[in-house]
Amino acid sequence: MLILTRRTGETLNIGDQIQVTVLGVNRNQVSIGINAPKKVPVHRKEIYEKIKHENLEDGD
């Protein structure tokens, strides 16, 4: 796992098409903004896992 340090307002790039910006930090929560092409799905991990699980059930 790559670990990077960013301050509020700073951005990191993932490849050429995805940008992640730290919008704010409040206690133990970090608000981030993600710019990605519409063809790239962006989900919180728990939502991604739910979708993945539902797709596996549908394939049975």
PDB file of N, CA, C and O in Angstrom, chain B, residues numbered from 101:
ATOM      1  N   MET B 101       0.847  -1.177   0.000  1.00  0.00           N
ATOM      2  CA  MET B 101       0.000   0.000   0.000  1.00  0.00           C
ATOM      3  C   MET B 101       0.893   1.241   0.000  1.00  0.00           C
ATOM      4  O   MET B 101       1.800   1.372   0.822  1.00  0.00           O
ATOM      5  N   LEU B 102       0.625   2.120  -0.911  1.00  0.00           N
ATOM      6  CA  LEU B 102       1.314   3.407  -0.969  1.00  0.00           C
ATOM      7  C   LEU B 102       0.633   4.354   0.007  1.00  0.00           C
ATOM      8  O   LEU B 102      -0.592   4.473  -0.003  1.00  0.00           O
ATOM      9  N   ILE B 103       1.401   5.022   0.842  1.00  0.00           N
ATOM     10  CA  ILE B 103       0.854   5.982   1.803  1.00  0.00           C
ATOM     11  C   ILE B 103       1.385   7.361   1.450  1.00  0.00           C
ATOM     12  O   ILE B 103       2.596   7.571   1.380  1.00  0.00           O
ATOM     13  N   LEU B 104       0.471   8.297   1.228  1.00  0.00           N
ATOM     14  CA  LEU B 104       0.825   9.670   0.874  1.00  0.00           C
ATOM     15  C   LEU B 104       0.235  10.617   1.905  1.00  0.00           C
ATOM     16  O   LEU B 104      -0.811  10.335   2.490  1.00  0.00           O
ATOM     17  N   THR B 105       0.897  11.726   2.122  1.00  0.00           N
ATOM     18  CA  THR B 105       0.389  12.766   3.006  1.00  0.00           C
ATOM     19  C   THR B 105      -0.036  13.949   2.157  1.00  0.00           C
ATOM     20  O   THR B 105       0.731  14.423   1.318  1.00  0.00           O
ATOM     21  N   ARG B 106      -1.247  14.425   2.368  1.00  0.00           N
ATOM     22  CA  ARG B 106      -1.786  15.576   1.649  1.00  0.00           C
ATOM     23  C   ARG B 106      -2.458  16.496   2.648  1.00  0.00           C
ATOM     24  O   ARG B 106      -2.993  16.042   3.660  1.00  0.00           O
ATOM     25  N   ARG B 107      -2.431  17.772   2.367  1.00  0.00           N
ATOM     26  CA  ARG B 107      -3.125  18.767   3.185  1.00  0.00           C
ATOM     27  C   ARG B 107      -4.440  19.130   2.508  1.00  0.00           C
ATOM     28  O   ARG B 107      -4.649  18.830   1.332  1.00  0.00           O
ATOM     29  N   THR B 108      -5.314  19.771   3.255  1.00  0.00           N
ATOM     30  CA  THR B 108      -6.576  20.228   2.697  1.00  0.00           C
ATOM     31  C   THR B 108      -6.312  21.070   1.454  1.00  0.00           C
ATOM     32  O   THR B 108      -5.484  21.980   1.471  1.00  0.00           O
ATOM     33  N   GLY B 109      -7.022  20.754   0.383  1.00  0.00           N
ATOM     34  CA  GLY B 109      -6.870  21.473  -0.879  1.00  0.00           C
ATOM     35  C   GLY B 109      -5.851  20.862  -1.821  1.00  0.00           C
ATOM     36  O   GLY B 109      -5.788  21.241  -2.990  1.00  0.00           O
ATOM     37  N   GLU B 110      -5.054  19.926  -1.336  1.00  0.00           N
ATOM     38  CA  GLU B 110      -4.050  19.296  -2.192  1.00  0.00           C
ATOM     39  C   GLU B 110      -4.640  18.077  -2.908  1.00  0.00           C
ATOM     40  O   GLU B 110      -5.576  17.440  -2.425  1.00  0.00           O
ATOM     41  N   THR B 111      -4.070  17.780  -4.059  1.00  0.00           N
ATOM     42  CA  THR B 111      -4.595  16.743  -4.946  1.00  0.00           C
ATOM     43  C   THR B 111      -3.524  15.713  -5.242  1.00  0.00           C
ATOM     44  O   THR B 111      -2.331  16.019  -5.252  1.00  0.00           O
ATOM     45  N   LEU B 112      -3.969  14.479  -5.485  1.00  0.00           N
ATOM     46  CA  LEU B 112      -3.070  13.460  -6.015  1.00  0.00           C
ATOM     47  C   LEU B 112      -3.706  12.882  -7.270  1.00  0.00           C
ATOM     48  O   LEU B 112      -4.930  12.852  -7.403  1.00  0.00           O
ATOM     49  N   ASN B 113      -2.879  12.433  -8.168  1.00  0.00           N
ATOM     50  CA  ASN B 113      -3.344  11.852  -9.429  1.00  0.00           C
ATOM     51  C   ASN B 113      -3.166  10.345  -9.397  1.00  0.00           C
ATOM     52  O   ASN B 113      -2.186   9.828  -8.862  1.00  0.00           O
ATOM     53  N   ILE B 114      -4.141   9.646  -9.986  1.00  0.00           N
ATOM     54  CA  ILE B 114      -4.042   8.208 -10.218  1.00  0.00           C
ATOM     55  C   ILE B 114      -4.086   8.049 -11.733  1.00  0.00           C
ATOM     56  O   ILE B 114      -5.142   8.173 -12.353  1.00  0.00           O
ATOM     57  N   GLY B 115      -2.942   7.776 -12.309  1.00  0.00           N
ATOM     58  CA  GLY B 115      -2.852   7.753 -13.768  1.00  0.00           C
ATOM     59  C   GLY B 115      -3.083   9.148 -14.320  1.00  0.00           C
ATOM     60  O   GLY B 115      -2.849  10.148 -13.642  1.00  0.00           O
ATOM     61  N   ASP B 116      -3.548   9.201 -15.566  1.00  0.00           N
ATOM     62  CA  ASP B 116      -3.770  10.486 -16.230  1.00  0.00           C
ATOM     63  C   ASP B 116      -5.185  11.018 -16.059  1.00  0.00           C
ATOM     64  O   ASP B 116      -5.433  12.200 -16.296  1.00  0.00           O
ATOM     65  N   GLN B 117      -6.123  10.154 -15.648  1.00  0.00           N
ATOM     66  CA  GLN B 117      -7.525  10.546 -15.708  1.00  0.00           C
ATOM     67  C   GLN B 117      -8.232  10.691 -14.368  1.00  0.00           C
ATOM     68  O   GLN B 117      -9.374  11.148 -14.332  1.00  0.00           O
ATOM     69  N   ILE B 118      -7.593  10.318 -13.269  1.00  0.00           N
ATOM     70  CA  ILE B 118      -8.271  10.362 -11.973  1.00  0.00           C
ATOM     71  C   ILE B 118      -7.509  11.282 -11.035  1.00  0.00           C
ATOM     72  O   ILE B 118      -6.291  11.180 -10.890  1.00  0.00           O
ATOM     73  N   GLN B 119      -8.256  12.188 -10.397  1.00  0.00           N
ATOM     74  CA  GLN B 119      -7.688  13.088  -9.396  1.00  0.00           C
ATOM     75  C   GLN B 119      -8.479  12.948  -8.103  1.00  0.00           C
ATOM     76  O   GLN B 119      -9.708  12.885  -8.117  1.00  0.00           O
ATOM     77  N   VAL B 120      -7.762  12.899  -6.990  1.00  0.00           N
ATOM     78  CA  VAL B 120      -8.376  12.833  -5.667  1.00  0.00           C
ATOM     79  C   VAL B 120      -7.889  14.047  -4.885  1.00  0.00           C
ATOM     80  O   VAL B 120      -6.686  14.252  -4.726  1.00  0.00           O
ATOM     81  N   THR B 121      -8.837  14.853  -4.397  1.00  0.00           N
ATOM     82  CA  THR B 121      -8.505  16.082  -3.678  1.00  0.00           C
ATOM     83  C   THR B 121      -9.020  15.997  -2.250  1.00  0.00           C
ATOM     84  O   THR B 121     -10.165  15.607  -2.020  1.00  0.00           O
ATOM     85  N   VAL B 122      -8.176  16.360  -1.294  1.00  0.00           N
ATOM     86  CA  VAL B 122      -8.602  16.435   0.103  1.00  0.00           C
ATOM     87  C   VAL B 122      -9.361  17.747   0.273  1.00  0.00           C
ATOM     88  O   VAL B 122      -8.798  18.830   0.109  1.00  0.00           O
ATOM     89  N   LEU B 123     -10.650  17.635   0.604  1.00  0.00           N
ATOM     90  CA  LEU B 123     -11.488  18.823   0.754  1.00  0.00           C
ATOM     91  C   LEU B 123     -11.517  19.330   2.186  1.00  0.00           C
ATOM     92  O   LEU B 123     -11.668  20.529   2.421  1.00  0.00           O
ATOM     93  N   GLY B 124     -11.373  18.426   3.141  1.00  0.00           N
ATOM     94  CA  GLY B 124     -11.397  18.849   4.531  1.00  0.00           C
ATOM     95  C   GLY B 124     -11.153  17.687   5.470  1.00  0.00           C
ATOM     96  O   GLY B 124     -11.298  16.523   5.098  1.00  0.00           O
ATOM     97  N   VAL B 125     -10.780  18.026   6.697  1.00  0.00           N
ATOM     98  CA  VAL B 125     -10.557  17.035   7.742  1.00  0.00           C
ATOM     99  C   VAL B 125     -11.274  17.528   8.988  1.00  0.00           C
ATOM    100  O   VAL B 125     -11.096  18.671   9.410  1.00  0.00           O
ATOM    101  N   ASN B 126     -12.096  16.646   9.580  1.00  0.00           N
ATOM    102  CA  ASN B 126     -12.836  16.995  10.786  1.00  0.00           C
ATOM    103  C   ASN B 126     -12.765  15.812  11.737  1.00  0.00           C
ATOM    104  O   ASN B 126     -13.417  14.790  11.519  1.00  0.00           O
ATOM    105  N   ARG B 127     -11.972  15.952  12.794  1.00  0.00           N
ATOM    106  CA  ARG B 127     -11.726  14.872  13.754  1.00  0.00           C
ATOM    107  C   ARG B 127     -11.226  13.633  13.030  1.00  0.00           C
ATOM    108  O   ARG B 127     -10.105  13.631  12.521  1.00  0.00           O
ATOM    109  N   ASN B 128     -12.039  12.571  12.974  1.00  0.00           N
ATOM    110  CA  ASN B 128     -11.568  11.337  12.334  1.00  0.00           C
ATOM    111  C   ASN B 128     -12.201  11.118  10.964  1.00  0.00           C
ATOM    112  O   ASN B 128     -12.199   9.995  10.461  1.00  0.00           O
ATOM    113  N   GLN B 129     -12.746  12.175  10.350  1.00  0.00           N
ATOM    114  CA  GLN B 129     -13.325  12.068   9.018  1.00  0.00           C
ATOM    115  C   GLN B 129     -12.550  12.931   8.030  1.00  0.00           C
ATOM    116  O   GLN B 129     -12.153  14.057   8.329  1.00  0.00           O
ATOM    117  N   VAL B 130     -12.350  12.368   6.849  1.00  0.00           N
ATOM    118  CA  VAL B 130     -11.690  13.091   5.767  1.00  0.00           C
ATOM    119  C   VAL B 130     -12.680  13.201   4.616  1.00  0.00           C
ATOM    120  O   VAL B 130     -13.228  12.192   4.172  1.00  0.00           O
ATOM    121  N   SER B 131     -12.912  14.413   4.131  1.00  0.00           N
ATOM    122  CA  SER B 131     -13.765  14.618   2.958  1.00  0.00           C
ATOM    123  C   SER B 131     -12.866  14.707   1.735  1.00  0.00           C
ATOM    124  O   SER B 131     -11.920  15.493   1.694  1.00  0.00           O
ATOM    125  N   ILE B 132     -13.183  13.881   0.737  1.00  0.00           N
ATOM    126  CA  ILE B 132     -12.388  13.895  -0.485  1.00  0.00           C
ATOM    127  C   ILE B 132     -13.297  14.124  -1.685  1.00  0.00           C
ATOM    128  O   ILE B 132     -14.472  13.756  -1.679  1.00  0.00           O
ATOM    129  N   GLY B 133     -12.732  14.731  -2.698  1.00  0.00           N
ATOM    130  CA  GLY B 133     -13.408  14.887  -3.979  1.00  0.00           C
ATOM    131  C   GLY B 133     -12.670  14.056  -5.005  1.00  0.00           C
ATOM    132  O   GLY B 133     -11.440  14.019  -5.026  1.00  0.00           O
ATOM    133  N   ILE B 134     -13.435  13.387  -5.859  1.00  0.00           N
ATOM    134  CA  ILE B 134     -12.837  12.505  -6.858  1.00  0.00           C
ATOM    135  C   ILE B 134     -13.306  12.929  -8.238  1.00  0.00           C
ATOM    136  O   ILE B 134     -14.507  12.982  -8.506  1.00  0.00           O
ATOM    137  N   ASN B 135     -12.360  13.229  -9.107  1.00  0.00           N
ATOM    138  CA  ASN B 135     -12.646  13.494 -10.517  1.00  0.00           C
ATOM    139  C   ASN B 135     -12.175  12.286 -11.310  1.00  0.00           C
ATOM    140  O   ASN B 135     -10.990  11.955 -11.330  1.00  0.00           O
ATOM    141  N   ALA B 136     -13.140  11.634 -11.967  1.00  0.00           N
ATOM    142  CA  ALA B 136     -12.818  10.453 -12.767  1.00  0.00           C
ATOM    143  C   ALA B 136     -13.764  10.408 -13.957  1.00  0.00           C
ATOM    144  O   ALA B 136     -14.863  10.960 -13.896  1.00  0.00           O
ATOM    145  N   PRO B 137     -13.350   9.758 -15.038  1.00  0.00           N
ATOM    146  CA  PRO B 137     -14.254   9.606 -16.178  1.00  0.00           C
ATOM    147  C   PRO B 137     -15.520   8.855 -15.755  1.00  0.00           C
ATOM    148  O   PRO B 137     -15.485   8.028 -14.844  1.00  0.00           O
ATOM    149  N   LYS B 138     -16.633   9.152 -16.423  1.00  0.00           N
ATOM    150  CA  LYS B 138     -17.901   8.499 -16.085  1.00  0.00           C
ATOM    151  C   LYS B 138     -17.833   6.986 -16.230  1.00  0.00           C
ATOM    152  O   LYS B 138     -18.566   6.263 -15.556  1.00  0.00           O
ATOM    153  N   LYS B 139     -16.961   6.507 -17.102  1.00  0.00           N
ATOM    154  CA  LYS B 139     -16.849   5.058 -17.306  1.00  0.00           C
ATOM    155  C   LYS B 139     -16.144   4.350 -16.148  1.00  0.00           C
ATOM    156  O   LYS B 139     -16.160   3.121 -16.076  1.00  0.00           O
ATOM    157  N   VAL B 140     -15.528   5.106 -15.246  1.00  0.00           N
ATOM    158  CA  VAL B 140     -14.828   4.525 -14.102  1.00  0.00           C
ATOM    159  C   VAL B 140     -15.759   4.573 -12.891  1.00  0.00           C
ATOM    160  O   VAL B 140     -16.066   5.657 -12.396  1.00  0.00           O
ATOM    161  N   PRO B 141     -16.215   3.409 -12.406  1.00  0.00           N
ATOM    162  CA  PRO B 141     -17.093   3.423 -11.237  1.00  0.00           C
ATOM    163  C   PRO B 141     -16.308   3.825  -9.987  1.00  0.00           C
ATOM    164  O   PRO B 141     -15.175   3.387  -9.785  1.00  0.00           O
ATOM    165  N   VAL B 142     -16.924   4.660  -9.156  1.00  0.00           N
ATOM    166  CA  VAL B 142     -16.314   5.093  -7.900  1.00  0.00           C
ATOM    167  C   VAL B 142     -17.327   4.816  -6.796  1.00  0.00           C
ATOM    168  O   VAL B 142     -18.425   5.372  -6.800  1.00  0.00           O
ATOM    169  N   HIS B 143     -16.956   3.957  -5.851  1.00  0.00           N
ATOM    170  CA  HIS B 143     -17.847   3.580  -4.753  1.00  0.00           C
ATOM    171  C   HIS B 143     -17.055   3.524  -3.454  1.00  0.00           C
ATOM    172  O   HIS B 143     -15.851   3.269  -3.459  1.00  0.00           O
ATOM    173  N   ARG B 144     -17.751   3.768  -2.332  1.00  0.00           N
ATOM    174  CA  ARG B 144     -17.165   3.446  -1.031  1.00  0.00           C
ATOM    175  C   ARG B 144     -16.988   1.932  -0.990  1.00  0.00           C
ATOM    176  O   ARG B 144     -17.725   1.199  -1.648  1.00  0.00           O
ATOM    177  N   LYS B 145     -16.006   1.465  -0.215  1.00  0.00           N
ATOM    178  CA  LYS B 145     -15.697   0.030  -0.205  1.00  0.00           C
ATOM    179  C   LYS B 145     -16.907  -0.811   0.177  1.00  0.00           C
ATOM    180  O   LYS B 145     -17.151  -1.846  -0.443  1.00  0.00           O
ATOM    181  N   GLU B 146     -17.674  -0.391   1.185  1.00  0.00           N
ATOM    182  CA  GLU B 146     -18.808  -1.203   1.621  1.00  0.00           C
ATOM    183  C   GLU B 146     -19.877  -1.312   0.531  1.00  0.00           C
ATOM    184  O   GLU B 146     -20.547  -2.339   0.425  1.00  0.00           O
ATOM    185  N   ILE B 147     -20.041  -0.273  -0.270  1.00  0.00           N
ATOM    186  CA  ILE B 147     -20.989  -0.317  -1.387  1.00  0.00           C
ATOM    187  C   ILE B 147     -20.440  -1.221  -2.492  1.00  0.00           C
ATOM    188  O   ILE B 147     -21.182  -2.015  -3.071  1.00  0.00           O
ATOM    189  N   TYR B 148     -19.166  -1.104  -2.779  1.00  0.00           N
ATOM    190  CA  TYR B 148     -18.532  -1.955  -3.787  1.00  0.00           C
ATOM    191  C   TYR B 148     -18.680  -3.432  -3.424  1.00  0.00           C
ATOM    192  O   TYR B 148     -19.018  -4.256  -4.274  1.00  0.00           O
ATOM    193  N   GLU B 149     -18.424  -3.761  -2.154  1.00  0.00           N
ATOM    194  CA  GLU B 149     -18.540  -5.150  -1.707  1.00  0.00           C
ATOM    195  C   GLU B 149     -19.976  -5.649  -1.840  1.00  0.00           C
ATOM    196  O   GLU B 149     -20.195  -6.800  -2.219  1.00  0.00           O
ATOM    197  N   LYS B 150     -20.955  -4.802  -1.536  1.00  0.00           N
ATOM    198  CA  LYS B 150     -22.367  -5.181  -1.666  1.00  0.00           C
ATOM    199  C   LYS B 150     -22.714  -5.458  -3.131  1.00  0.00           C
ATOM    200  O   LYS B 150     -23.367  -6.455  -3.440  1.00  0.00           O
ATOM    201  N   ILE B 151     -22.280  -4.581  -4.022  1.00  0.00           N
ATOM    202  CA  ILE B 151     -22.530  -4.765  -5.459  1.00  0.00           C
ATOM    203  C   ILE B 151     -21.883  -6.063  -5.937  1.00  0.00           C
ATOM    204  O   ILE B 151     -22.498  -6.842  -6.665  1.00  0.00           O
ATOM    205  N   LYS B 152     -20.645  -6.286  -5.523  1.00  0.00           N
ATOM    206  CA  LYS B 152     -19.917  -7.487  -5.919  1.00  0.00           C
ATOM    207  C   LYS B 152     -20.642  -8.742  -5.429  1.00  0.00           C
ATOM    208  O   LYS B 152     -20.780  -9.716  -6.169  1.00  0.00           O
ATOM    209  N   HIS B 153     -21.102  -8.709  -4.185  1.00  0.00           N
ATOM    210  CA  HIS B 153     -21.825  -9.843  -3.609  1.00  0.00           C
ATOM    211  C   HIS B 153     -23.131 -10.094  -4.361  1.00  0.00           C
ATOM    212  O   HIS B 153     -23.463 -11.240  -4.662  1.00  0.00           O
ATOM    213  N   GLU B 154     -23.869  -9.031  -4.665  1.00  0.00           N
ATOM    214  CA  GLU B 154     -25.130  -9.172  -5.402  1.00  0.00           C
ATOM    215  C   GLU B 154     -24.893  -9.725  -6.803  1.00  0.00           C
ATOM    216  O   GLU B 154     -25.683 -10.530  -7.296  1.00  0.00           O
ATOM    217  N   ASN B 155     -23.817  -9.299  -7.441  1.00  0.00           N
ATOM    218  CA  ASN B 155     -23.502  -9.813  -8.778  1.00  0.00           C
ATOM    219  C   ASN B 155     -23.155 -11.298  -8.742  1.00  0.00           C
ATOM    220  O   ASN B 155     -23.498 -12.039  -9.663  1.00  0.00           O
ATOM    221  N   LEU B 156     -22.471 -11.736  -7.673  1.00  0.00           N
ATOM    222  CA  LEU B 156     -22.158 -13.154  -7.532  1.00  0.00           C
ATOM    223  C   LEU B 156     -23.431 -13.971  -7.342  1.00  0.00           C
ATOM    224  O   LEU B 156     -23.564 -15.057  -7.906  1.00  0.00           O
ATOM    225  N   GLU B 157     -24.372 -13.448  -6.545  1.00  0.00           N
ATOM    226  CA  GLU B 157     -25.639 -14.150  -6.322  1.00  0.00           C
ATOM    227  C   GLU B 157     -26.446 -14.243  -7.609  1.00  0.00           C
ATOM    228  O   GLU B 157     -27.065 -15.272  -7.879  1.00  0.00           O
ATOM    229  N   ASP B 158     -26.444 -13.182  -8.401  1.00  0.00           N
ATOM    230  CA  ASP B 158     -27.186 -13.178  -9.663  1.00  0.00           C
ATOM    231  C   ASP B 158     -26.593 -14.165 -10.663  1.00  0.00           C
ATOM    232  O   ASP B 158     -27.302 -14.665 -11.536  1.00  0.00           O
ATOM    233  N   GLY B 159     -25.306 -14.445 -10.543  1.00  0.00           N
ATOM    234  CA  GLY B 159     -24.637 -15.352 -11.463  1.00  0.00           C
ATOM    235  C   GLY B 159     -24.849 -16.818 -11.131  1.00  0.00           C
ATOM    236  O   GLY B 159     -24.513 -17.684 -11.939  1.00  0.00           O
ATOM    237  N   ASP B 160     -25.397 -17.115  -9.963  1.00  0.00           N
ATOM    238  CA  ASP B 160     -25.617 -18.519  -9.562  1.00  0.00           C
ATOM    239  C   ASP B 160     -26.725 -19.184 -10.326  1.00  0.00           C
ATOM    240  O   ASP B 160     -27.017 -20.357 -10.094  1.00  0.00           O
TER     241      ASP B 160
END
